[in-house]
Amino acid sequence: MQSYQVKSQLQGNDGGVMFWSCITAEGPGYGTTIIEDAINSGLYVDILKTPLNDTLEHFGKTPSDVRFQQDRATPHTSGITKQWFTDNGFNLDEIMDWLPQSPNLNPIEHVWHLLKLRLNIPLGPLQKKN
């Protein structure tokens, strides 16, 4: 993870923030912060529309070129989400469902670990955004 990929920012009352991102064999993909407290199927599909498609475009890939991996959270496996994947050219048989937060099975958990380590390094005072 490069320094330009990490920026400290105080968010909300307790400083917590949710983030969705993806990784590829060729490098990190695009990500997005999630403002809502909980993710439902509609929000998950909205999240996929931009960062996932931007990542595919950046690396010159199409949905048929990739194996998409996600855990089995309800928004990931709902009919709405499955329909979005189908409508956008993903083969549902190629979407791999994994156990949540299992670093041995889910490589992005290693990225989250590195990000947390990086964010715990003092980078100077946090500035609250207006």
C-alpha positions in Angstrom: 0.0 0.0 0.0 1.4 3.3 -1.1 1.2 6.5 1.0 -0.9 8.2 -1.6 -3.6 5.5 -1.1 -4.1 6.3 2.6 -5.5 9.6 4.0 -6.4 10.1 7.6 -9.8 11.7 8.2 -12.0 12.0 11.2 -15.5 10.8 10.3 -18.7 10.9 12.3 -18.8 10.9 16.1 -16.4 8.1 16.8 -14.1 8.2 13.8 -15.4 5.0 12.3 -15.9 4.5 8.6 -16.9 1.7 6.3 -15.1 1.2 3.1 -15.6 -1.1 0.1 -12.8 -1.9 -2.3 -11.5 -4.7 -4.4 -8.1 -6.1 -5.4 -6.9 -7.8 -8.6 -4.0 -9.9 -9.5 -2.7 -6.8 -11.3 -3.1 -4.4 -8.4 -5.6 -2.6 -6.1 -8.9 -1.6 -7.5 -11.1 1.4 -6.9 -13.0 1.8 -3.6 -15.6 3.9 -2.0 -16.6 5.0 1.5 -20.0 4.0 2.7 -21.9 6.6 4.6 -24.9 4.6 5.7 -24.7 2.6 8.9 -26.0 -0.6 7.3 -25.7 -2.1 3.9 -28.8 -3.5 2.1 -28.9 -5.1 -1.3 -29.8 -1.8 -3.1 -26.9 0.0 -1.5 -24.5 -2.8 -2.3 -25.5 -2.8 -6.0 -25.0 1.0 -6.0 -21.5 0.4 -4.5 -20.7 -2.2 -7.2 -21.8 0.0 -10.1 -19.0 2.5 -9.9 -15.9 1.2 -8.2 -16.1 -2.3 -9.6 -16.8 -1.2 -13.1 -14.1 1.5 -12.9 -11.6 -1.2 -11.7 -12.5 -3.5 -14.6 -12.2 -0.6 -17.1 -8.8 0.5 -15.5 -7.3 -2.9 -16.0 -8.9 -3.5 -19.4 -11.1 -6.4 -18.2 -14.6 -7.5 -18.7 -16.9 -9.3 -16.3 -16.2 -12.6 -18.1 -12.4 -12.1 -17.5 -12.6 -12.1 -13.7 -13.6 -14.3 -10.8 -15.4 -12.1 -8.4 -15.1 -13.2 -4.7 -17.3 -12.0 -1.8 -18.4 -13.3 1.5 -21.9 -14.6 2.0 -23.4 -11.5 3.7 -27.1 -11.2 2.9 -26.7 -8.1 0.6 -24.1 -10.1 -1.4 -26.3 -13.1 -2.0 -29.7 -11.5 -2.5 -31.8 -11.8 -5.6 -31.3 -8.1 -6.4 -27.6 -8.5 -6.3 -27.6 -11.7 -8.3 -29.7 -10.0 -10.9 -27.3 -7.1 -11.1 -24.4 -9.5 -11.6 -26.3 -11.3 -14.4 -27.5 -8.1 -16.1 -23.9 -6.8 -16.1 -22.2 -9.9 -17.7 -20.9 -11.7 -14.6 -21.3 -15.5 -14.6 -23.0 -16.4 -11.3 -21.1 -19.8 -11.4 -17.8 -17.8 -11.4 -18.7 -15.7 -8.3 -17.0 -17.3 -5.4 -18.6 -17.1 -2.0 -16.3 -17.1 1.0 -16.4 -17.1 4.8 -16.4 -13.5 6.1 -13.2 -12.2 7.7 -11.2 -15.3 7.0 -7.7 -14.1 6.0 -6.7 -17.6 4.9 -9.5 -17.7 2.4 -10.1 -14.1 1.6 -7.1 -12.2 0.3 -8.6 -8.7 0.8 -8.6 -9.3 4.6 -4.8 -9.0 4.3 -5.3 -5.6 2.6 -7.6 -4.4 5.4 -5.0 -5.5 8.0 -2.3 -3.5 6.2 -4.6 -0.5 5.9 -5.4 -0.6 9.7 -1.7 -0.8 10.5 -1.1 2.1 8.2 -3.9 4.2 9.7 -2.6 3.5 13.2 0.7 5.2 12.4 0.6 8.8 13.7 0.3 10.9 10.6 -0.3 14.2 12.4 -3.5 15.7 13.7 -6.7 14.6 12.2 -8.8 17.3 10.6 -12.6 17.1 10.7 -14.1 17.8 7.3 -16.9 20.3 7.1 
